[in-house]
Amino acid sequence: MAGLPAARQTDQTTIGGPITQGSLGVLIGAPSGVACSTCPNGQKVGKPVNPLLGAKVLSAETDVALPAAVPFILSRSYSSYQTDTPAPVGLLGPGWQLPSGISLLVTKTGLILNDNGGRSLHFNTLAVGEAHFSRSESLWLVRGGLLERDK
């Protein structure tokens, strides 16, 4: 449209009629015809969609909180983001996480830690009494137990 970066109100269409209605979300560019670097009043963050992940994310919401010496708190969160190694579906269904939703699977090839963020973290098998620190996760894996002596 006349070499401008986008159509605006009062620009002419290809059949000669002016554009008379528009939306601030659609009107891109300044009156000079040069596109704005950032649009004033433009949305910069989406809720509940995370613009970086392209995923719907609901932060932890507290459903039940019972005061006590050791308080009981039930909270949940949701993310539609799928990791390369997603964790199994939890109690509330796909994408929902509970703080207690952590499990450790021992397989023939190693260990799989399913965290409460919806991820599966893979580790090598530990020998009895061996410990491993994961720098990326800031956690220790320690295998207890006793070695049997040869009789």
Secondary structure in CASP SS format (residue, H / E / C, confidence):
PFRMAT SS
TARGET T0000
AUTHOR 0000-0000-0000
METHOD secondary structure of the structure
MODEL  1
M C 1.00
A C 1.00
G C 1.00
L C 1.00
P C 1.00
A C 1.00
A C 1.00
R C 1.00
Q C 1.00
T C 1.00
D C 1.00
Q E 1.00
T C 1.00
T C 1.00
I C 1.00
G C 1.00
G C 1.00
P E 1.00
I C 1.00
T C 1.00
Q C 1.00
G C 1.00
S C 1.00
L C 1.00
G C 1.00
V C 1.00
L C 1.00
I C 1.00
G C 1.00
A C 1.00
P C 1.00
S C 1.00
G C 1.00
V C 1.00
A C 1.00
C C 1.00
S C 1.00
T C 1.00
C C 1.00
P C 1.00
N C 1.00
G C 1.00
Q C 1.00
K C 1.00
V C 1.00
G C 1.00
K C 1.00
P C 1.00
V E 1.00
N E 1.00
P C 1.00
L C 1.00
L C 1.00
G C 1.00
A E 1.00
K E 1.00
V E 1.00
L E 1.00
S E 1.00
A E 1.00
E E 1.00
T E 1.00
D E 1.00
V E 1.00
A E 1.00
L E 1.00
P C 1.00
A C 1.00
A C 1.00
V C 1.00
P C 1.00
F E 1.00
I E 1.00
L E 1.00
S E 1.00
R E 1.00
S E 1.00
Y E 1.00
S E 1.00
S C 1.00
Y C 1.00
Q C 1.00
T C 1.00
D C 1.00
T C 1.00
P E 1.00
A C 1.00
P C 1.00
V C 1.00
G E 1.00
L C 1.00
L C 1.00
G E 1.00
P C 1.00
G C 1.00
W E 1.00
Q E 1.00
L C 1.00
P C 1.00
S C 1.00
G C 1.00
I C 1.00
S E 1.00
L E 1.00
L E 1.00
V E 1.00
T C 1.00
K C 1.00
T C 1.00
G C 1.00
L E 1.00
I E 1.00
L E 1.00
N E 1.00
D C 1.00
N C 1.00
G C 1.00
G C 1.00
R E 1.00
S E 1.00
L E 1.00
H E 1.00
F E 1.00
N C 1.00
T C 1.00
L C 1.00
A C 1.00
V C 1.00
G C 1.00
E C 1.00
A E 1.00
H E 1.00
F E 1.00
S E 1.00
R C 1.00
S C 1.00
E C 1.00
S C 1.00
L E 1.00
W E 1.00
L E 1.00
V E 1.00
R C 1.00
G C 1.00
G C 1.00
L C 1.00
L C 1.00
E C 1.00
R C 1.00
D C 1.00
K C 1.00
END
